Amino acid sequence: MNVFLDSSALFAVLDADDPNQKKALEVWQRLLADDTVLVTTNYVLVETFALAQRRFGMEAVRTFQDEIVPALTILWIDKAVHQAGVLAMLAAGSRTLSLVDCASFHVMRQNGITAAFAFDKHFEEQGFNCSP
C-alpha cells in the first residue's frame, strides 16, 4: 500500500514539542513495520526542510535528511503538476490552502494514492483517508 506523507506529519515526527508527536511516532513506526511505500514530493521536502531549519537549526535538518528521507519515495513536481497546483490553489481562493497542498493532492490523484499521513485537515476535506 502507498501512503502519502505531508509535511505536517513529517514535522510532527521531528518536533518533540509538537502536540501530535506521540501519535505521529506511533503511525510512523507502524508504517515502517508494515513495509508501506511512503510517498512524498520534493515540494513537501522543501517545506519540511525550511520549517526544520528555521525552528530547530541545521542539526534537525541533518537528522531529517539522514534518518527520515531515505525511507521515502520522492515524486518530483514537474512544470505540469506545478501549474495544476497553482490553478487549484487559485480556484480554491483560500488563504490556508497552499500550493504544496494542491500539488500534493494532484500527485496523489495522478498516482492513485488514497491514504495520507497528515495532520492537515485539507487532506480529509479532499476525500483522502488520513492517519492518524
C-alpha positions as CSV (number, residue, x, y, z in Angstrom):
1,M,0.0,0.0,0.0
2,N,1.2,3.5,-0.8
3,V,0.7,6.3,1.8
4,F,1.4,10.0,1.0
5,L,3.4,11.9,3.7
6,D,2.6,15.5,4.3
7,S,4.9,18.0,6.0
8,S,2.5,18.3,8.9
9,A,3.2,14.6,9.7
10,L,6.9,14.7,9.0
11,F,7.4,17.8,11.2
12,A,5.4,16.2,14.0
13,V,7.8,13.2,13.8
14,L,10.7,15.6,14.2
15,D,9.4,18.0,16.8
16,A,9.4,16.8,20.4
17,D,7.2,19.8,21.4
18,D,4.6,19.1,18.7
19,P,1.3,18.2,20.3
20,N,0.9,15.5,17.7
21,Q,4.3,13.9,18.1
22,K,3.3,10.9,20.2
23,K,0.6,9.9,17.7
24,A,2.9,10.7,14.8
25,L,5.7,8.5,16.1
26,E,3.2,5.6,16.6
27,V,1.9,6.0,13.0
28,W,5.5,6.4,11.6
29,Q,6.7,3.2,13.4
30,R,3.6,1.3,12.2
31,L,4.1,2.4,8.6
32,L,7.7,1.4,8.6
33,A,6.9,-2.0,10.2
34,D,4.1,-2.7,7.6
35,D,6.5,-2.2,4.7
36,T,4.2,0.6,3.4
37,V,5.6,2.6,0.5
38,L,6.0,6.1,1.9
39,V,5.5,8.6,-0.8
40,T,6.0,12.4,-0.8
41,T,7.1,15.1,-3.2
42,N,10.1,17.3,-3.4
43,Y,7.8,20.3,-2.6
44,V,6.8,18.6,0.7
45,L,10.5,18.1,1.4
46,V,11.4,21.7,0.7
47,E,8.6,22.8,3.0
48,T,9.8,20.4,5.8
49,F,13.5,21.3,5.4
50,A,12.7,25.0,5.6
51,L,10.5,24.6,8.7
52,A,13.0,22.4,10.5
53,Q,15.9,24.7,9.6
54,R,14.1,27.8,10.8
55,R,12.7,26.4,14.0
56,F,15.5,24.0,15.1
57,G,18.6,24.6,13.1
58,M,20.9,22.6,10.8
59,E,21.2,19.6,13.1
60,A,17.5,18.9,12.8
61,V,17.8,19.2,9.0
62,R,20.7,16.6,9.1
63,T,18.6,14.3,11.2
64,F,15.7,14.6,8.8
65,Q,17.9,14.0,5.8
66,D,19.8,11.1,7.3
67,E,17.0,9.3,9.2
68,I,13.7,10.0,7.5
69,V,14.3,11.0,3.9
70,P,15.9,7.6,3.0
71,A,12.7,5.8,3.9
72,L,10.7,7.9,1.4
73,T,9.8,7.5,-2.2
74,I,10.1,11.0,-3.7
75,L,7.9,12.1,-6.6
76,W,9.3,15.2,-8.3
77,I,7.0,18.0,-9.2
78,D,7.3,19.0,-12.9
79,K,6.0,22.0,-14.7
80,A,2.6,20.5,-15.5
81,V,1.9,19.4,-11.9
82,H,3.1,22.8,-10.6
83,Q,0.7,24.6,-13.0
84,A,-2.2,22.3,-11.9
85,G,-1.4,23.0,-8.3
86,V,-1.3,26.8,-8.9
87,L,-4.7,26.6,-10.7
88,A,-6.3,24.5,-8.0
89,M,-4.9,26.9,-5.3
90,L,-6.2,30.0,-7.1
91,A,-9.6,28.3,-7.8
92,A,-10.0,27.4,-4.1
93,G,-9.3,31.0,-3.1
94,S,-8.3,30.1,0.4
95,R,-5.6,31.7,2.4
96,T,-4.9,28.4,4.2
97,L,-4.7,26.0,1.3
98,S,-1.1,26.1,0.0
99,L,0.5,25.4,-3.4
100,V,2.3,22.5,-1.7
101,D,-1.1,21.0,-0.6
102,C,-2.7,21.5,-4.0
103,A,0.3,19.9,-5.8
104,S,0.2,17.1,-3.3
105,F,-3.5,16.4,-4.0
106,H,-2.8,16.4,-7.7
107,V,0.1,13.9,-7.3
108,M,-2.0,11.7,-5.1
109,R,-4.8,11.5,-7.6
110,Q,-2.4,11.1,-10.5
111,N,-0.8,8.1,-8.8
112,G,-3.9,6.5,-7.3
113,I,-2.9,7.2,-3.7
114,T,-5.9,7.4,-1.4
115,A,-4.2,7.4,2.0
116,A,-2.2,10.2,3.7
117,F,-0.2,10.5,6.8
118,A,-1.1,14.1,7.6
119,F,-2.4,16.3,10.4
120,D,-3.6,18.9,7.8
121,K,-7.4,18.8,7.6
122,H,-7.3,19.7,3.9
123,F,-6.3,16.1,3.0
124,E,-9.5,14.8,4.6
125,E,-11.5,17.6,3.0
126,Q,-10.2,16.5,-0.4
127,G,-11.5,13.0,0.2
128,F,-8.3,11.2,1.3
129,N,-8.1,8.7,4.1
130,C,-5.9,10.2,6.8
131,S,-3.8,8.7,9.5
132,P,-4.0,9.2,12.3
